[in-house]
Amino acid sequence: MSTARLSVDPAFVVGPVRERTFGSFVEHLGRCVYTGIYEPEHPTSDEHGFRTDVLDLVSELGTSTVRYPGGNFVSGYRWEDGVGPKGQRPSRLDLAWHSTDPNTFGVDEFMAWTAKAGVEPMMAVNLGTRGIQEALDLLEYTNVPGGTALSDARRANGAQDPYKIKMWCLGNEMDGPWQIGHKTAEEYGRLAAETARAMRMIDPDLELVACGSSNSTMPTFGAWESTVLEHTYRHVDLISAHVYYYEDDGDLSSFLASAANMDYFIDSVAATADAVRAAGKHNKAINISFDEWNVWYQKRAESRPPSGDEWPVAPVLLEDKYNVADAVVVGNLLISLLRHTDRVHSASLAQLVNVIAPIMTEPGGRAWRQTTFHPFALTARHARGEVLQVAVDAPVLETDKYGPVDQVDAVATRDPETGSVSLFLVNRSLSEETHVQMDLRALGDLRVDNCVTLSNPDHTWSATADDATSVLPRRNDSAGVSDGAVNVNLPPVSWTMVTLV
Ligand code: AHR
């Protein structure tokens, strides 16, 4: 067994734990909306057609903000198709996912769903096939109290009060050649700046997100952020980051070190934003909305959209089954997001239901939790107060993709009111148990309240509708406080949470 020594001090605060770090994403893609969150015929559905079994799981997951309606879908979306009497709504081809959208779920249904789920909406506008006017129309529909054509249309459709949506994404992944209406950084930067400027004429207090890179291996990464921010700096608050290329492609060591790459991504975007800030003599900082992140097995058959003459409604798409190692990586990516809470002000696990998701459903049937559900739910529930810097002195592992990484990665949060501390840890070793010793002396007199670990001798175990509970985070009895330190043993390929009071 190896040993890792951690130190924390309440004086070294990175920033507040942000509710919005625990956001998620609902796209019109596959079965995320239809037979995911919305299925009027389902036995548990409410008067809106929302699956209440799914709503219960969303609440247990602890998700805060939900981004909608895409994703690649938004770049061809006409939001007007999804409002008004359902019988009069048109079915449309969704070019992004080679599907048909019946438009029985739209902006009003989404807003009713967010109210019921108790989550904050984050709305994206189409800057692929559409532009400033359509973004303004949607904003008028959602946020103007009444007395105008579109705000009165909303009222006629049943929503008397404006939705007051605060966070808006100015398009989606506009750097990606796959995107409908893909643009150069110059083209997108100008359009995003003008859209933002016009939207602020309606509501100056919006929080606006410009599109950053679709991942840090894009050929335009860095230059894209720089050019886009040169155009938009004064008009936006956040720049987005997306990443999915974390998968176990046979190199499990590198996969378990994926968070090292997320650290690099965040640091690079923050540095680029700060360089634009300096060159432009701006006062405010631009922060990051990490509004799509997850493990995604993109080469698997379930990620291939339909083709040819097939344009199905709600096909099975991107329905990845996550195993224990995937959950450890998801837990570690959350550690990275929290560690960067000074610059990551919002994040969305993509996506919420069925599509690369922590929650799965059967049409007409059961809903269950994937392995990735657990580290997310526990972190969302127990990360409280402020994020503290953690100094890690651990054995170093060599990885092919990301070079040398610490065998143990960790982040700590502390509630300044109560002094209670939560510690989130991963052991990235494939074979070695690690003994962690965390120096507690600067944190006062604390005892272990709870310690749970997610691991399994077979890290390829996945949950199914028939068995979603054989492998769950389990009590880790090795945790205890002695001589001013927390001691805990971490099995190989594991995620652990220790709470101290
Ligand atoms: O989340 C799946 C897809 O991944 C989204 O539609 C897109 O934005 C990203 O490429």
Residues whose N, C-alpha, C, O or C-beta is under 5 A from the ligand:
A	BS01	AHR	G71 N72 F73 E173 A350
